[in-house]
Amino acid sequence: MRTLGGRYQLVNRIGLGGMSEVWRGHDRVLDRPVAVKIMTPAVEGTLGEVGVELVRSEARSAARLAHPNVAGVHDFGTSPGPDREVPYIVMELVEGQTLSEHLAAGPLDWRIGVRICAEVAAALAAAHAEHVVHRDIKPANIMLTPAGAKVLDFGIAAAAGSNDPDPDGPVMGTPAYIAPERFEGMPATPATDMFALGTLLYHCLSGRLPWSARTNTELVLLERFHDPEPLPHIDGLPPEVLDLCSRCLAKDPEDRPTSLVAALLLAEAVDARVYVPLREFGPDVPRSPAVSPWDERAASAPTTAAPAAAALPVEALPAGVLPVQSRDRAGRHRAQ
């Protein structure tokens, strides 16, 4: 079996995408399973040194996010190849199934779908607090585990507001989840991710996309100039969830809610608990009464979070995040 960096032993390939492949690996130093992401040989040979910088940029973007709903990054390195150094990222090995695998069987129970999207929104809030835009939120990049949803693949993440390297090239991302303003040459912003979150929520609730199209070109035109198809009636679905989904899919980025507001509202709808960045709490964002004031001792607490967020006391949480738990249904506060 191939070993990278004299340390990471590749066991078997567990994922293959357009630009990279993911392997189950073994860290021989710490004796633990890991996931190792490397560029496919064809792409690596084409990009050369640019590919190394792309992989390094992805590793840095993801490594800045210490959040229970984001797959953690352990290491970055290069390994000698036939012609040049081959870059790789060593990540947390996330066991489970992707959301796309679950959606293949049809729509989810609305409570499950809303909870998943609350956790994805919390992960986005952490990314946006670090001025990182994911740009490729979709079911295939959401892994469902016993500990909750995990956002994967920051391979095309970008700094908020940054322009694409090639303005004349294709828009980065998956067409069905790309915000319409991106096709007009606008840079990626947190609102870009919120359009993808709205599409994800719609998909979870209905089992289909907001627009029905036969081609990607037709889909882009529908997204830019037509309203999404109405969601079917879903018994028990709170109206605020419908409203949030609609606002996320707004044509104007300014009309979309922030990831923080989305995380709070969706968590309240299912009485769930999520982590959101402490510094994002301002006068316009209501605190749940179940949230204790931030304890200064958390600043020196270990940054490794246990799998079950609800079981953690405030003192044990990573610095910079708060667990947010909804009130009971009789007295919950609605995030606006």
C-alpha positions as CSV (number, residue, x, y, z in Angstrom):
1,M,0.0,0.0,0.0
2,R,1.2,3.5,-0.9
3,T,2.4,5.7,2.0
4,L,2.4,9.5,1.8
5,G,4.9,11.6,3.8
6,G,6.3,8.5,5.4
7,R,3.3,8.5,7.6
8,Y,-0.2,8.1,5.9
9,Q,-0.8,4.7,4.5
10,L,-3.5,4.6,1.8
11,V,-5.9,1.6,2.4
12,N,-8.7,1.8,-0.2
13,R,-10.4,4.5,-2.3
14,I,-13.7,5.6,-0.9
15,G,-14.6,8.6,-3.1
16,L,-13.9,9.9,-6.6
17,G,-14.8,13.3,-8.0
18,G,-14.0,15.4,-11.0
19,M,-10.7,16.8,-9.6
20,S,-9.8,14.6,-6.7
21,E,-10.1,11.2,-5.0
22,V,-10.5,10.4,-1.3
23,W,-8.8,7.4,0.3
24,R,-9.3,5.7,3.6
25,G,-5.9,5.9,5.2
26,H,-4.1,5.0,8.4
27,D,-1.9,7.5,10.4
28,R,1.0,5.3,11.3
29,V,2.3,7.8,13.9
30,L,-0.9,8.3,15.9
31,D,-2.3,4.9,15.0
32,R,-5.7,6.2,13.9
33,P,-7.9,6.0,10.7
34,V,-7.9,9.1,8.5
35,A,-9.3,10.3,5.2
36,V,-6.7,11.4,2.6
37,K,-7.7,13.6,-0.3
38,I,-5.4,13.7,-3.4
39,M,-5.8,15.1,-6.9
40,T,-6.5,12.6,-9.6
41,P,-3.4,12.0,-11.7
42,A,-4.9,13.6,-14.8
43,V,-5.8,16.8,-13.0
44,E,-2.6,17.0,-11.1
45,G,-0.6,16.6,-14.3
46,T,-2.5,19.4,-15.9
47,L,-2.3,21.9,-13.0
48,G,1.2,21.2,-11.7
49,E,2.2,23.8,-9.2
50,V,-1.2,25.5,-9.4
51,G,-2.7,22.3,-8.2
52,V,-0.5,22.4,-5.1
53,E,-1.6,25.9,-4.3
54,L,-5.3,24.9,-4.8
55,V,-5.0,22.0,-2.4
56,R,-3.1,24.1,0.1
57,S,-5.7,26.8,-0.1
58,E,-8.5,24.2,0.6
59,A,-6.6,22.8,3.6
60,R,-6.1,26.3,5.1
61,S,-9.8,27.2,4.5
62,A,-11.1,24.1,6.3
63,A,-8.4,24.1,9.0
64,R,-9.6,27.5,10.2
65,L,-13.0,26.0,11.1
66,A,-13.1,24.2,14.4
67,H,-16.7,23.2,14.3
68,P,-18.6,19.9,15.1
69,N,-20.5,20.1,11.7
70,V,-17.3,20.6,9.6
71,A,-15.0,17.7,8.8
72,G,-11.7,18.5,10.5
73,V,-8.4,18.9,8.7
74,H,-5.3,17.3,10.3
75,D,-2.5,17.9,7.9
76,F,-1.3,19.0,4.5
77,G,1.7,17.8,2.6
78,T,3.3,16.8,-0.7
79,S,4.6,13.4,-1.7
80,P,7.1,12.7,-4.5
81,G,5.4,11.7,-7.8
82,P,6.8,10.6,-11.2
83,D,7.3,14.2,-12.4
84,R,6.5,16.5,-9.5
85,E,5.3,16.7,-5.9
86,V,1.7,15.5,-5.4
87,P,-0.3,17.5,-2.8
88,Y,-2.6,15.8,-0.3
89,I,-4.9,16.7,2.6
90,V,-5.3,14.5,5.7
91,M,-8.8,14.9,7.1
92,E,-11.1,13.5,9.8
93,L,-12.5,10.2,8.6
94,V,-16.2,10.7,8.6
95,E,-18.2,7.5,8.7
96,G,-21.8,7.5,7.4
97,Q,-23.8,8.1,4.2
98,T,-24.1,11.3,2.2
99,L,-27.3,13.2,2.2
100,S,-27.6,12.5,-1.6
101,E,-27.7,8.8,-0.8
102,H,-30.6,9.4,1.6
103,L,-32.5,11.7,-0.8
104,A,-32.3,9.1,-3.6
105,A,-35.1,7.3,-1.8
106,G,-37.3,10.5,-1.7
107,P,-38.0,13.4,0.6
108,L,-37.1,13.1,4.3
109,D,-39.4,13.5,7.2
110,W,-39.5,17.3,7.6
111,R,-38.1,17.2,11.1
112,I,-35.0,15.3,9.9
113,G,-34.6,17.6,6.9
114,V,-34.9,20.7,9.0
115,R,-32.5,19.5,11.6
116,I,-29.9,18.6,9.0
117,C,-30.2,22.0,7.4
118,A,-29.9,23.7,10.8
119,E,-26.6,21.9,11.3
120,V,-25.4,22.8,7.8
121,A,-26.4,26.5,8.5
122,A,-24.4,26.4,11.7
123,A,-21.4,25.1,9.8
124,L,-21.8,27.9,7.3
125,A,-22.1,30.5,10.1
126,A,-18.7,29.3,11.4
127,A,-17.3,29.6,7.9
128,H,-18.8,33.0,7.2
129,A,-17.5,34.3,10.5
130,E,-14.0,33.5,9.1
131,H,-14.9,35.1,5.8
132,V,-14.9,31.8,4.0
133,V,-17.6,31.0,1.4
134,H,-18.0,27.2,0.7
135,R,-19.5,27.7,-2.8
136,D,-20.5,24.0,-3.2
137,I,-23.1,23.2,-0.6
138,K,-25.1,20.2,-2.0
139,P,-26.3,16.8,-0.8
140,A,-23.2,15.0,-2.0
141,N,-21.1,17.2,0.3
142,I,-23.1,16.6,3.4
143,M,-22.3,13.4,5.4
144,L,-24.8,12.2,7.9
145,T,-23.3,10.5,10.9
146,P,-24.5,9.4,14.3
147,A,-23.1,12.6,15.7
148,G,-24.9,14.8,13.1
149,A,-24.4,16.3,9.7
150,K,-20.8,17.1,8.5
151,V,-20.0,19.6,5.8
152,L,-17.3,18.2,3.5
153,D,-15.2,19.5,0.6
154,F,-13.9,23.0,0.8
155,G,-12.1,22.4,-2.5
156,I,-13.6,25.5,-4.2
157,A,-14.1,27.6,-1.1
158,A,-13.1,31.2,-1.5
159,A,-12.7,34.4,0.6
160,A,-16.0,36.2,0.8
161,G,-16.3,38.8,-2.0
162,S,-13.3,37.6,-3.9
163,N,-13.5,37.4,-7.7
164,D,-13.0,34.2,-9.6
165,P,-9.5,33.6,-10.9
166,D,-10.8,33.4,-14.5
167,P,-13.7,35.8,-15.0
168,D,-14.4,34.3,-18.4
169,G,-14.3,30.7,-17.2
170,P,-17.2,28.5,-15.9
171,V,-18.8,29.4,-12.6
172,M,-17.5,27.2,-9.9
173,G,-20.1,24.9,-8.2
174,T,-23.0,22.6,-9.0
175,P,-25.6,24.4,-11.3
176,A,-28.7,23.5,-9.3
177,Y,-27.2,25.0,-6.2
178,I,-25.4,28.1,-7.6
179,A,-27.0,31.5,-6.8
180,P,-28.3,33.3,-9.9
181,E,-26.1,36.4,-9.3
182,R,-23.0,34.2,-9.8
183,F,-24.0,33.7,-13.5
184,E,-24.0,37.5,-13.8
185,G,-20.4,37.7,-12.8
186,M,-20.9,38.7,-9.2
187,P,-18.4,37.4,-6.6
188,A,-19.1,34.7,-4.1
189,T,-20.5,36.0,-0.8
190,P,-22.2,34.4,2.2
191,A,-25.5,35.0,0.5
192,T,-24.3,32.7,-2.3
193,D,-24.1,29.8,0.3
194,M,-27.6,30.8,1.6
195,F,-29.1,30.2,-1.8
196,A,-27.6,26.8,-1.8
197,L,-28.9,26.2,1.7
198,G,-32.4,27.1,0.5
199,T,-32.1,24.7,-2.4
200,L,-30.9,22.0,0.0
201,L,-33.8,22.7,2.4
202,Y,-36.3,22.6,-0.5
203,H,-34.8,19.3,-1.7
204,C,-35.0,17.7,1.7
205,L,-38.6,18.7,2.2
206,S,-39.9,17.8,-1.3
207,G,-37.4,15.3,-2.7
208,R,-36.8,17.4,-5.8
209,L,-35.2,20.7,-6.8
210,P,-37.0,24.0,-6.8
211,W,-36.9,24.2,-10.6
212,S,-37.6,21.4,-13.1
213,A,-35.3,21.6,-16.1
214,R,-34.0,19.3,-18.8
215,T,-30.6,20.9,-19.2
216,N,-28.3,23.0,-17.1
217,T,-28.8,26.0,-19.4
218,E,-32.6,25.8,-18.9
219,L,-32.0,25.4,-15.2
220,V,-29.9,28.6,-15.0
221,L,-32.5,30.6,-16.9
222,L,-35.3,29.4,-14.6
223,E,-33.3,30.3,-11.5
224,R,-32.5,33.8,-12.8
225,F,-36.0,34.7,-14.1
226,H,-38.7,32.5,-12.6
227,D,-39.9,31.8,-9.1
228,P,-39.4,28.3,-7.7
229,E,-42.2,25.8,-7.9
230,P,-44.4,25.9,-4.7
231,L,-43.5,23.3,-2.1
232,P,-46.2,20.6,-1.6
233,H,-48.3,20.7,1.6
234,I,-46.4,19.1,4.4
235,D,-48.4,18.3,7.6
236,G,-46.9,20.0,10.7
237,L,-44.2,22.0,8.9
238,P,-43.9,25.4,10.7
239,P,-44.7,28.4,8.5
240,E,-41.5,30.1,9.5
241,V,-39.5,27.2,7.8
242,L,-41.4,27.8,4.6
243,D,-40.7,31.5,4.8
244,L,-37.0,30.9,5.4
245,C,-36.8,28.6,2.4
246,S,-38.4,31.2,0.3
247,R,-36.1,34.0,1.5
248,C,-33.0,31.8,0.9
249,L,-34.1,31.4,-2.7
250,A,-34.6,35.1,-3.3
251,K,-33.2,36.5,-6.5
252,D,-31.7,39.5,-4.7
253,P,-28.8,38.4,-2.3
254,E,-29.7,41.2,0.0
255,D,-33.1,39.6,0.7
256,R,-31.6,36.3,1.9
257,P,-31.1,35.7,5.6
258,T,-27.7,35.2,7.2
259,S,-26.5,31.7,8.1
260,L,-26.7,32.6,11.7
261,V,-30.4,33.5,11.6
262,A,-31.1,30.4,9.5
263,A,-29.3,28.1,12.0
264,L,-31.3,29.6,14.9
265,L,-34.7,29.5,13.2
266,L,-34.3,26.0,11.9
267,A,-33.0,24.7,15.2
268,E,-36.0,26.3,17.0
269,A,-38.4,24.6,14.6
270,V,-37.3,21.2,15.7
271,D,-36.1,21.9,19.2
272,A,-32.5,21.1,18.3
273,R,-29.2,22.4,19.4
274,V,-26.5,23.9,17.2
275,Y,-23.2,25.6,17.5
276,V,-22.9,29.2,16.2
277,P,-20.0,31.7,16.4
278,L,-20.1,33.7,19.6
279,R,-18.9,36.9,18.0
280,E,-21.8,36.8,15.5
281,F,-24.3,37.4,18.3
282,G,-25.3,41.1,18.1
283,P,-28.3,43.2,19.2
284,D,-30.3,42.0,16.2
285,V,-30.0,38.3,17.0
286,P,-32.0,37.0,19.9
287,R,-30.3,34.7,22.4
288,S,-32.2,31.6,23.5
289,P,-32.8,31.6,27.3
290,A,-31.3,28.1,27.3
291,V,-27.9,29.6,26.4
292,S,-25.7,30.5,29.3
293,P,-23.5,33.6,29.1
294,W,-20.1,32.7,27.6
295,D,-17.8,31.5,30.3
296,E,-14.3,33.0,30.0
297,R,-12.9,29.6,31.1
298,A,-13.9,28.3,27.6
299,A,-11.1,30.3,26.1
300,S,-8.5,27.9,27.6
301,A,-10.6,24.8,27.2
302,P,-9.6,22.0,24.9
303,T,-10.9,22.5,21.3
304,T,-11.9,18.9,20.7
305,A,-15.7,18.7,20.9
306,A,-17.5,15.5,21.8
307,P,-19.8,14.0,19.2
308,A,-23.0,14.8,21.0
309,A,-23.4,18.6,21.2
310,A,-26.3,18.4,23.7
311,A,-24.1,16.6,26.2
312,L,-21.4,19.3,26.4
313,P,-21.3,21.9,29.2
314,V,-20.5,25.4,28.1
315,E,-17.1,25.3,29.8
316,A,-16.0,22.4,27.5
317,L,-16.9,24.0,24.2
318,P,-14.3,25.4,21.8
319,A,-13.6,29.1,22.2
320,G,-15.7,31.2,19.9
321,V,-18.9,29.0,19.6
322,L,-22.0,28.7,21.7
323,P,-24.5,25.9,21.8
324,V,-27.9,27.3,20.9
325,Q,-30.9,25.4,22.1
326,S,-34.5,26.4,21.3
327,R,-37.1,27.2,23.9
328,D,-40.0,24.8,24.2
329,R,-42.7,25.3,21.7
330,A,-44.9,27.3,24.1
331,G,-42.5,30.2,24.5
332,R,-39.9,30.1,21.8
333,H,-38.6,33.3,20.3
334,R,-38.8,33.7,16.5
335,A,-35.6,34.8,14.8
336,Q,-36.2,37.5,12.2
